[in-house]
Amino acid sequence: MDKLRRVLNGREDNEELGLTAQVLDASTLSYSTRIKWFVICFASGILCSILGTALLFLPKGMQLFAVFYTLGNVAALSSTCFLMGPLKQLKRMFEPTRLIATCVMLLCLVLTLCAVFWWNKKGLAIIFCILQFIAMTWYSISYIPFARDAVIKCFTSCLS
């Protein structure tokens, strides 16, 4: 199979692959594997967020909530790396249309943990979690064509 791949790619048998080409050839995932790992990672992110919310009412629950909710958002965000690849994901995250949402989301991820563990401000941690949710939602709908325009139009029509 490797020989067929080399012939189709235009490489001769005696050519040696560079390190980058070897890594890229070894790390490609099939479409079904990408979908499976996307679902697993996304579902674990949702499960962590729900678990964090359930742990909120236990002693030291606020710390557990902040950790699990933030971990859930990171897992859900990183699940798309399986669909498009990590480098493409990072490039798309920092495109001009998503730059503000990405920066706010990443900042709120860090500030949530700082509010709970460093500053010991539970109310502030809740505010940062809400901001995480809003920024993550705004970031996510940027991938849907005209979704942001529809949301803005809906809010402006509700407010007027």
Salt bridges, closest charged atoms under 4 A:
ASP13 OD1 - ARG6 NH1 3.27
ASP25 OD2 - ARG11 NH2 3.71
GLU95 OE1 - ARG98 NH1 2.58
